[in-house]
């Protein structure tokens, strides 16, 4: 199996964006989640939102991905809406950032088709952190499920304990817990585990390359093109 991993601006590739949305909604529905702010479509008109797409090289189906959304005028981060319902303190927290100084990495999903090939959830998390350095952010935020918190901490995220109940909330529905986290130093990742930090820096230093990954189901060739095109539209 062969996949490519590329970064697009959502306003410049509508067809690929729609494929990403359809795949994400399908995964959410499989978990019984039918209403969630991260599935809201308002971000598709935001030129400061970028998608990381894992695509099949056979037919260019989207097999998974994630979304890096920069905070800009008229486009609050998805976690702002989610958290403000239960903790208005998120408003003051976000006021410390100016235009395009903070982003949220959200909307991560992967199809069962690629499960078992070594490019699961932690792979998506690492790729997102890798490209984040191209945006010159003060912080990279995330709202994570319990399963993703441990993974996220490995790559340098830390729980924002001043929000919610020591950083946790009921989201996206009662009975499900979400945790808000941030990477304070996106460029250097001082709190990341050394092996994960090394992988991320390899991606940053080789934004276009290919790598053979191996998992329980076999081998998968992954072709990376992680160049972020920020200049084709005015931000």
BAKE-864991 format. One record per residue: residue in three letters; x, z, y of N, C-alpha, C in turn. Coordinates in steps of 0.2 Angstrom, whole numbers, plus 2048, in hexadecimal, padded with zeros to 3 digits. Atoms other than C-alpha are relative to their C-alpha. Example, Ala and Ser with C-alpha at 12.3 -4.5 7.8 and 13.67 -1.06 7.14 Angstrom:
2
ALA8048007FA83E8277EA804800806;SER7FC7FF7FA8448247FB7FC803805;
***
This chain:
235
UNK8048007FA800800800804800806;UNK7FC8017F98067FC8127FC801806;UNK8047FF7FA8008038228047FF806;UNK7FC7FF7FA8058028347FD805804;UNK8027FA7FB8048108418027FD807;UNK7FF8027F980280A8537FC804805;UNK8037FC7FA7FD8118647FC7FB804;UNK8048047FB7EF80986E7FD804806;UNK8047FE7FB7E780C87E7F97FE7FF;UNK8078018037D480E87A7FD7FA804;UNK8038057FC7CF8028898027F97FF;UNK7FD8078017DA7F48837FF7FD7F9;UNK8018038067D57F28717F98037FD;UNK8077FE8027C27F586F7FE8007F9;UNK8018008087C17EF85D8038057FC;UNK7FC7FA8037CE7FB8577FD806801;UNK8037FA7FF7C68098607FA8017FD;UNK8077FF8037B58068598018017F8;UNK7FE7FE8077BD8068478028077FF;UNK7FE7F98007C581684B7FA805800;UNK8067FC7FF7B581E8517FC8007FA;UNK8048008067AB8188428038047FA;UNK7FD7FC8057B881F836800808801;UNK8007F97FE7B983083F7F98037FF;UNK8077FD8017A683283F7FE8007F8;UNK8028008077A582E82C8048067FD;UNK7FD7FA8027B283B8297FC807802;UNK8037FA7FD7A98488347F98017FC;UNK80780080479884482B8018027F9;UNK7FF7FE8077A084781A801807800;UNK7FF7F97FF7A48598207F9803803;UNK8067FD7FE79285B826800801808;UNK8007FF7F979785A8387FD7FA804;UNK8038067FD78B84F842800801808;UNK8007FF7F978D856854807804802;UNK7F97FD7FE79F85985B8027FC806;UNK7FD8037FA7A785686C8057FB7FF;UNK7FA8048017B684E8657FD7F97FD;UNK8038068027AA84085E7FC7FD806;UNK8038037FA7A383D8708047F9802;UNK7FD8077FE7A682B8768027FF807;UNK7FE8017F97A982E8888077FE801;UNK7F98017FF7BB82D8868027F97FF;UNK7FE8078017BB81A8818017FD807;UNK7FF8037F97BA816894806803804;UNK7FA7FD7FD7C98218988067FC7FF;UNK7F98038017D981789B8068047FE;UNK7FB7FC8017E38268987FF8047F9;UNK8017FE8077DD8288868047FB7FB;UNK7FC8058047E88218787FE8027F8;UNK8017FE8077E58208658067FE7FC;UNK7FB8018057F18218577FC7FE7FA;UNK8048038067EB8158498047FF7FA;UNK7FD8018067F08158377FB7FA7FD;UNK8048068027EA8038328037FD7F9;UNK7FE8048067EB7FA8218037F9802;UNK7FD8067FE7F77EB8227FC7FA7FC;UNK8048058047EB7E28167FB7FD804;UNK8068027FC7DC7E18217FF803807;UNK8007FC7FA7E07EC8307FA805801;UNK8047FA8007D37F982B803806803;UNK7FD7FA7FE7D58098347FF8067FB;UNK8007FB8067DA816827800807803;UNK7FF7F97FD7DC8258338037FF807;UNK7FD8007F97E382A8447FE806804;UNK8017FA7FC7E28368528007FD808;UNK8018027F97DF835865804805805;UNK7FD7FC7FB7EA83B8737FD7FF807;UNK8048017FA7DF83E883803804805;UNK7FD7FC7FB7E78428937FB802805;UNK8057FE7FB7DD84C8A08017FD806;UNK8008047FA7D98428AF7F9801803;UNK8067FF7FC7CB8428BC7FA7FD7FD;UNK8068028037BA8408B58018007F8;UNK7FF8008077C18428A38038077FE;UNK7FD7FA8027C385489E8027FF7F8;UNK7FE8018077CB85788D7FA8037FB;UNK8067FE8047BE85987E8008087FF;UNK8007F98017C486B87B7FD804806;UNK8037FC7FA7BF87088D7F88007FF;UNK8078008017AD86B8897FE8057FA;UNK8027FC8067AD874878801807801;UNK7FF7F97FF7B588487E7FC803806;UNK8047FD7FA7AC88688F7F98037FE;UNK8067FD80279C8898858008077FE;UNK7FF7F98037A389987E805804804;UNK7FB7FC7FC7B289E88A8017FC806;UNK7FF8047FA7B189889C807801803;UNK7F97FF7FE7C389E89D8047F9800;UNK7FD8078017C888C8988017FD806;UNK8008047FA7C48868A9806802805;UNK7FA7FE7FC7D18918B28067FE7FC;UNK7FA8028047DD88D8A48027F9802;UNK7FF8087FF7DB87A8A78027FF807;UNK7FE8027F97DD87C8BA807800802;UNK7F98007FF7EF87F8B88047F9800;UNK7FD8078017F286C8B47FD7FB805;UNK8028057FB7F285E8C07FE7F97FC;UNK8028068037ED84C8BC8057FD7FB;UNK7FC8038067F48458AB8068057FE;UNK7FA7FB8017FF8558A97FE8037F9;UNK8017FD8067F685B8997FC7FB7FC;UNK8048058047EE85288A7FE8047FA;UNK8027FE8067E585687A8017FB7FB;UNK7FF8058067E984F8697FA8027FC;UNK8067FF8047D884E8607FE7FB7FC;UNK8038058047CD8448558047FE7FA;UNK7FC8028067D98448467FC7FF7FA;UNK8038018067D383D8368037FB7FC;UNK7FD8058047D98338277FB7FF7FA;UNK8048028067CF82A8198038037FA;UNK7FE7FE8077D08308078047FB7FD;UNK7FC8068027D881F804807801800;UNK7F97FF7FF7E882580B8028077FD;UNK7FF7FA8027E78368048058007F9;UNK7FC8018067F58397F78067FC801;UNK7FA8057FF80282D7FF805803805;UNK7FB7FD7FB80B83A80A7FF7FF807;UNK8018007F980383681A7F9803802;UNK8067FC7FE7F584381C800803806;UNK8027FD7FA7F084F829807802804;UNK7FA7FE7FC80285582E8037FA802;UNK7FD8067FE80884482F7FD7FD807;UNK8038027FA7FB84083C802805806;UNK7FE7FB7FA7FF8508468077FE802;UNK7F98017FE81284C8468007F9804;UNK8008067FC80F83A84C7FD801807;UNK8037FF7FA80484085A805804805;UNK7FB7FC7FC81184D8608067FB802;UNK7FB8057FE81E83F85F7FF7FC806;UNK8018047FA81683486B7FE803806;UNK8027FC7FA810842877806800805;UNK7FA8007FC82284287E8007FA805;UNK8008067FC81F8318867FB801806;UNK8057FF7FA811838892803805805;UNK7FE7FC7FC81C84589A7FB806802;UNK8057FB7FF810853897803807801;UNK7FF7F980081086589C7FE8047FA;UNK8027FD80780786A88C7FC7FB7FC;UNK8048048057FF86287D7FB8057FD;UNK8057FB8027EF86B8787FC7FD7F9;UNK8048028067E586A8677FB8067FF;UNK8057FC8037D58728608007FF7F9;UNK7FF8028077D887484E7FC8047FB;UNK8037FC8057CF87983E8058057FD;UNK7FB7FC8037D68878348067FD7FC;UNK7FB8048047DF87B8288057FD804;UNK7FB8047FC7E7872836804805805;UNK7FC7FB7FB7ED8828408078017FD;UNK7FA7FF8037FB8858338057FA801;UNK7FC8067FF8018738348027FF807;UNK7FF8017F9800872847806805802;UNK7FB7FB7FE80B8828488077FE7FE;UNK7FA80380281887983E8047FC805;UNK7FE8057FB81A86C84B801802807;UNK7FF7FD7F981B87885A7FA802804;UNK8067FD7FC80987C85F8008087FF;UNK8017F980080588E8637F9802802;UNK8067FE7FE7F58978647FF803807;UNK8017FD7F97EE89A8767FB8067FF;UNK8037FA8027E98AC8737FC802806;UNK8047FE7FB7E28AE8847F97FD801;UNK8068038017D38A38807FC8027FA;UNK8047FF8067C48A78758028077FD;UNK7FE7FA8047C78B58688077FF7FD;UNK7F98018017DA8B48688017F97FE;UNK7FF8078017D98A18687FB7FD7FC;UNK8048038057CB89F85C7F97FF803;UNK8078017FE7B989885E7FC7FE7FA;UNK8048048057AA8938547FF7F9802;UNK8008077FD7AB8808558027FC7FA;UNK8058037FC7A48738517F98037FF;UNK8067FD80179687E84A8018077FE;UNK8007F98027928908468038007F9;UNK7FD7FF80779C8958378077FD7FF;UNK7F98048017AB88983A804803806;UNK7FB7FD7FB7BA8908438057FB803;UNK7FB8057FD7C588684F805805804;UNK7FB7FD7FC7D588C8588037FC805;UNK7FD8047FB7DC886868808802801;UNK7F97FF8017EF8838688037FB806;UNK7FC8047FB7FC87C8748077FF7FE;UNK7F880180080E875874802800807;UNK7FE7FF7F981687C8838067FB802;UNK7FA8057FF8268718827FF7FA7FC;UNK80180680482186087C8067FC7FF;UNK7FA80480183285887E8058037FB;UNK7FB7FD80483C8658757FE8047FA;UNK8037FD80683086E8698048057FD;UNK7FC7FA80283A87E8687FD8047FA;UNK8037FC80582E88785D7FE7FC7F9;UNK80180480682C8798508058027FA;UNK7FB7FF80683387B83E8057FA800;UNK7FB80580084387283D7FF7F97FD;UNK80280780483E8658307FB7FC803;UNK8058047FC82F86083A8027FE806;UNK7FD8027FA83886084A8047FA7FF;UNK7FB8068028458548427FC7FA7FF;UNK80480680183784883C7FD7FE806;UNK8038027F982F84884D8057FC804;UNK7FB8037FC83F8448568037F97FD;UNK7FE8078038438368497FB7FB802;UNK8058057FE83382E84E8017FE807;UNK7FF8017F98368308608077FB802;UNK7FA8047FF84882885E7FF7F97FD;UNK80180680484181A8537F97FE801;UNK80780180083081585A7FE7FA7FD;UNK8028068048308058518058007FA;UNK7FC80080683680683F7FB8007FA;UNK8047FF80682F80782D8038057FB;UNK7FE7FB8058308148207FC8007FA;UNK8047FF80682B81680E7FF8077FF;UNK8027FA80182182580B7FE8017F9;UNK80280080781E82C7F97FC807800;UNK8047FA8018108387F47FE7FF7F8;UNK80280080780783C7E37FD7FA7FE;UNK8038068027FE82C7E38047FA800;UNK7FB80680080D8217E68037FF807;UNK7FC8027FA8178187F47FB7FD805;UNK8048047FA8108128058067FE805;UNK7FC8027FB81A8088117FD801807;UNK8037FF7FA81780E8238047FD805;UNK7FD8037FA81B8038327FE803806;UNK8027FC7FA81C80C8428017FB806;UNK8008037F98198058547FD805804;UNK8027FB7FC81881485F802800807;UNK7FF8017F981B80D86F7FA800804;UNK8067FF7FC80F81387C8007FB806;UNK8018057FB8098058887FC803806;UNK8047FC7FB80580F8988007FC807;UNK7FF8047FA8088018A57FB7FA801;UNK8048068007FB7F48A17FA801804;UNK8067FE7FB7ED7FD8AB803805805;UNK7FE7FB7FB7EE8088BA7FD8077FD;UNK8027FA8037ED81A8B47FC804806;
***
